[in-house]
């Protein structure tokens, strides 16, 4: 756990005034004390506020957090992410208390597919494709996951699809991620028509402008971005994949094309590199504050529940993903596609 005295320098590096970092340092100490008192583990997504990183036990993308959630031994899991992520933690840990510090932390992408509509679509497609498999991006509700054959994340979507024996795949809900998967498989990808509003708003023109302004920078793009953006990438990667790529690369400058929170994390972890932003802010990911975390732990506020019949079906789909993408002994680097040349030591 980082020392409190270092918080000021880390937050100052990304523009926080001294008075604000001092206020946040007090809250950081309170959260740390509460975690110890309550036997709680705090999982944080890479798009969270920088001050949340100061109290996190694990920071990662959806795949990394899913794997960690499966192995948590603490009595309480505090999930600093969005609602579907907290649900996934509960799916894998039914006997543990899972807290989401702010219920405003939803997800527009998850809301783009409803379980009833999905059930109808599956029936329609199975009449045409007898071998149809349903692959649900982790950015979905537990009720939607319950209809899936497997789940995937941005880090492993092509890997999951290619590991299935089925030729015809209903991929939901993100059409941009589905397009990326289609470029990396010979299978028939049938896309649900949803998108992440954050990544959808990033345009190819804006990224091209950044490339022109910083010709020596490597462009790292999230696969939820539009095709016109992906075409400009040096590498297409999940958030954890971007972190690993930047750490191994000989390059010193990067254009980060995803939600802006990742740039904050990269700046904190690699102050010797330069990270330019071509990003948008997710209002849902930024909903959780340190004050919310304190209140959640003090009052056991916003406990996440999943009906057991739905949980069991969703768990089957999540565990299928974990089986299909099981890391070998010693672990593995987050997966992504390097469109130029890999950094020193591999991508």
C-alpha positions, 0 to 999 in steps of 0.5 A: 500500500503506498505511503500517505506522504506520497499521495500529494506528489502523485496527485499533484502530477495529474493536476490536483491542488495541494489543499485537495490532496491533503483533504483526500489524504485524510479520507484515504487513511480513514478508508484504510482503517475501515478496510482493516476493521471490516476485513474488506478488500477493495477492487478498483477498475482502471477508469476510477478517480485517481484517489480511489487507486490509493486505497485499492487492493487490486486495480485492473480491467474487467478480466483481471478483476473477475479473476481476483474476485474469484479468489477473494478471501475477505468478508467484504468486497468493495467494488469501485467500478460499475454495477455489472462489475459488482454483480460479477463479483457477487456471482463468483462470491455468493457467500461474501458481502459485495458493496457498490459505494454509489448506485449511480455507477451504472453502465449505458452499454449494459443497459442497451440489452435487456434479458427479455429481448435477448431471449426472443432474439436467441430463439429467432437466431437458433431457428436459422443457426442450430449451432448458435453460441451466445457470447456476452461481453462482461459489460452486461447485467447478471440477467443477461449473462444468464442467457449466455454460453460464455462471457468475455472481456475486451482483453479476451473477446477474440480468444473466447470466440475462437475457443468455442466449437460453434461457427455462429456467434451472437455477440452482445451488446457492443457492436464495435467490440463485435466488429473487432472480434470479426476482424480476428476470427473466421466465424460468423459474428452476429452483433447486438446493436449497442455501444459504449457512449464513451468510446463511441464519441471518440472520432477518427479525426480527433485521433488522427490530429493527435497522431499528427501533433505527436508523430513519435507517440505510439497510439494505444486504442481500446477495442470498444472504439469505432473502426475508424479509430482502430485503423489508426492504432499501433496496438488495440488493447484492453486497459491492462493490455495498454499498461503492460504494453507501455511498460515494456515499450522502448517508446517514451510517448503514447496517445491513450485512446479510451476513458480518461481515467486510464491516463491518470493511472498511467501517469501515476505508475510511469511518471517517466513517460508522456501520455497524451489523451485522446479520451472521454470521461465516463460519468458512471465510472467517476460517480464513486468518491472516497466519501462514498467508500467511507460511508459504504464501509461504515454503514454497509451501504448498497449491498449487491444481490443477485437472485440465486437462479440467475446467479447460478446460470450467470456463474456458469457463463462467467466460469466458462470464460475463466476456463477458456482463458485460464492463464498458464502457470506463472500468469500471462500478459494481458492479450491484445493485437499489436498492429505495428511492432511489439515493444521490447520484450513482447506485446 
